[in-house]
Amino acid sequence: MRVDIVMPQLGETVSEGTVTAWHKKVGDKVARDETLFDVSTDKVDTEVPAPADGVIAEILVEAGATVAVGTRLAVIVGEGALSNSEVERTPLPSPPPQGGR
């Protein structure tokens, strides 16, 4: 199992958000609904929970970065998918490029 964590839409007119803090780091276990990161927008500051149980395999956006809604921020893999040492040294494949031929 692989779950992409994306910047959530936190309001109808909100188009971007700033990751203000990560509560987990690569290799950490996370439980569904456990706080994963904090985000700030022009409308709200909130904690964002993990959508699934697993291990943080990648963090793609560092704290302090402002990104568009829908931007991939991190990846959670199922606990049985990789050991912590494998998570730290095994790069996950990038998704195929969008559009084009």
Secondary structure, 3 states (H helix, E strand, C coil): CEEEEECCCCCCCCCEEEEEEECCCCCCEECCCCEEEEEECCCCEEEEECCCCEEEEEECCCCCCEEECCCEEEEEECCCCCCHHHHHHCCCCCCCCCCCC
